Structure formats: structure tokens, C-alpha cells
């Protein structure tokens, strides 16, 4: 994986480019301080940061678009 994509699990964090990304607990994610709920199989776009997050069970993929 590059700096443009990270895979996280609950209670872990990392960075995509300069943006801090985290999975605070199952179903709760945050990108650059913006927190959202995400269901299994859902995909969410954080417009301000240009980051897409997709969830597959307990794996969360954060990708720069």
C-alpha cells in the first residue's frame, strides 16, 4: 500500500497523505476531525479531504481520490 491508501481496524489510526484517519470503534470513522457512522458494505466520501472510506466487516479502507 502507498501513502494514498491504508487499511485500518477498530481502535487504530493512520494517515492518508497529510490527513489523520481513524476507526474509533466498530462503525465509527473519522477523517481530518470529521466523524461519521459507516455500515458494513457502505462507502463514504469525505469531500473536504478528498478521501473515500469503504467498510468490509471490521476492515476499513481509506483511499485518496
N, C-alpha and C positions, 0 to 999 in steps of 0.2 A: 504494500500500500504506500501511496505517496502522501505528501503534505495536504493533498486535496481530498483525501478520503480516510476516515477512521471508523472502526467498529468498536462499539462500547457495550458493556453490560451494566445492569443496575449498580449504583454506588461507585461508578467510575467516571473519569473525565479526561479530556484531552483537548487538542487544538486542531482546527482546520484552518490553515493559513494563520491569520492573526486572531481568529475568533475562538473564544473559550466555549467548549461544548461539554454537556454533562447529561448523565441519566441519574437523576437524584434518587428515584425509586421506580419500581415497575410502573410503566405507563406515563411517567413524568420526565420531560426532557427540557433542556434549556440551551439556547444559543445566544451568545453575547448578552446575557442577562434577561432575555425574553423567554419566559417559561410557558410551556403548553402541555396538554394531555395528548397522548397518542395511543390509539388502539392497535391491537395486533393486526398486521396486514395493511395498516394505513401508511400514507406518505404525506409529509407536511413540508411546505416551503416557507423558509424564513426569508422574506423579500429583502429586508434591510441588510442582512449579512450575505445573501446570495447562497444560502446553504439549504440543501434538501435532506430531510431525515426520513428514513423508512425503517419500519419495525417488522421483525420476523421473530415471534415468540419473545425471548429475552435478549435478542441481539438487535442492536440499533446501529444503522449505517448512516453516518454523517458525511455528505459529499458536497463539494463546492460545485455550483452550476455555472 
